[in-house]
Amino acid sequence: MYGHSGISKIGMPCHGGRRVTSSRFYGMATIVLRVRLIGGERMDLTYDEPDVLDEDQLVEQVISTLANDSGVLRTKHGDRLVVLYGRGIAAMEVAPRGAVL
């Protein structure tokens, strides 16, 4: 399983017969979007972005994306992927810890 050079066969460094793994933790800001569509329907969606820790920065990213004519966000409703197009949104509320989906 481990070679003599201190590197495992899968390329991970090893120490004393154990594989060494990185302890680096990647954070992710998550927000809940309560969206009212042009047709009047409402839905709560979650949006997150890897390596973005600041929720305010994430909100600004969502607003600037949806403000574009071709703005598209990949969001989730429970386990389902929901693609949100800016041109179909009438209003949006943002809650950093939001509703339980």
N, C-alpha and C positions, 0 to 999 in steps of 0.2 A: 504494500500500500504506500509506503513512504520510501523515497530514494535515500541514498547515502548523503546527498548534498544538502539535506535540510529542507528540500522542496518535495511536496507530495506529487504523486503522478498526475494529479489534476491541476497542478500549478499553484497550490496554496502553500505558504511557508508552514513548517511544522516545528514544534519544539517539544522535545522529550516524548515523542510518539503521539503527541496531540496536534491536531490541526489548529492553527492560530487564525481566528476570525477578527475582523474589524469590529470595534465597539462604537464606531461612529454612528450616530442616530440622525436620520434625516427627518426634519420636521415638515409639516404641511399645514397651511392654513385652509380651513374649510368654512364655507358660508352657506346659508340657506337662502334661496331666492324664492320669494312668493311672487309668482308671475300671473298677471291678468292678461289674457290674450285678446286680440281684437274682437274675436267672436263672443267674448264675455266669460269664457271658461277660466278657472283659476287652478293653479297647481303649485305645490311646494317642491322645489328641486334643490339638490345639493351640488355645489361646485367646489372643487379643490384643485390645487396646483402644487406639484412637487417642488420643494426647495423655496417656496414662498412662505415666510413665517408671519408676515404682517397682514392682518385681515383688511386693514384700510387700503393697502397696496393691491390686494386681491379685488376689492370692491371697485377700485379705479380701473383695474384691468378689465373687469366685466363690463363696466359702463362704456369704456372706450371701444371695446370689441363690438358691443351691440349697437353703438351709435353709428357704425359704418354701415353702408348699404348692403354689403356682403358679410356682415357680422354673424358668426356662428359660434356657439358654445356647446361643448360636449358636457352634459350634466347627467345627474342620476336621480331617479325617482324610485327609492327602495333599491332593488337589485337591477332595475332596468336602465339602460342607456337611453337618454332623451337628448336629441339634438335640437337646440333652441336657436331659432333664426330671429335676428333682431327686427326684421320687417313685420313680424307677426305679433309683437308685444305692444300692448296698450299702456301698461304700467308695471312697475316692479318695486317690491320692498326687499330690503336686505336685513337679515338677522344673523350675526356672527355665530350664535349658538342655537338659534332657531327652533322650529317645530320638530317634533319627533316624527320621522317619516316611516 
